[in-house]
């Protein structure tokens, strides 16, 4: 299952969410690919969480977070509910 959402927040910022979820016959699920991009009302990046494999030197590869356009750091695996919980103070 793949979903994409654009969520416009009360402060004018935008959270674009993409998540691919694998469903198992046993009833479990796993997030296999994700990108959660949060930007302010002017289009400036606030945060982006993703698991694209383009930063192999990060200790948590492929999981990482972009804290601005130039800085990328390690992060734990994320999903939509975790990202929303991390940012509930902003919503």
N, C-alpha and C positions, 0 to 999 in steps of 0.2 A: 504494500500500500504506500502510495506517495501522496503527500499533500503539500500545498503551498498556500500561505495566508499572508495578506497585507493587513496589518492592524494599525489603525491611526489612533494615537493616544491623546488624551485630553490636553497634554502640554504641547501638542502639535508635532511631536516626534512620531516616527514610523518604525514599526518592527516588522520586518519581512522574515517569514518563517518557512523553511523547507525541511521536511523530514521524510525519510524513507524507512518504513517499518516492516520487518520480516515477521510473518506469523508462522508459528510452528504447529504441527499436528497435535502436539501435546497441550496446546492452548496458550503457550507462552509467546512473548514478542521480544524483539530486539531492534533497536535503532541502528541501522546499518550505514546511513549517510545523513548528514544534517548540515544546515547553515542557518544561523539566526543572526540577522543583520539589523542593528538598531542605529538609527540616525536621527539627528535633531531636525527641526523644521526647516533649516537651511540646507539640509542634505549632508551635513558633516557627520562623519562616523562617530558614534559614541562607543559601541562595542560590536564585535562580530565573533561569534563562536562557530567553529566548523571543524570537520575532520577530513578535509581534503589533504592528500598526502604530499603537499608541496613544501613542507618544512621538515625534512628528515632529521635535522640536527636537534630538534626540540626533544627534550627528555620524555615527553608524553606522546610522541608521534604516534598516530596522526592527529591527536586531539590538541587543539590550541585555541588561543583567544587573541584577537586583534584589539589592542587598547586604543589605537589611533591608526592613521594611515601607514605609519612607519614601524610601529612596535608590535611585535608578535611574541607571545610567551606561552609557556606550558599551561595546560588546563586538563581537568578530568573530563571523561565522556559526558556529554550533555544530551538532553532531550527537551522538548517544548515545556513540559511542566517544570523541570529544573530551572530553565532560563526565566520563566515567568516568576517562579519563587525567588530567584536571586534578585530580581528587580521589582518586587512588589512595592517597595517604597516609592518607586518612580511612577507607578501606575495609579 
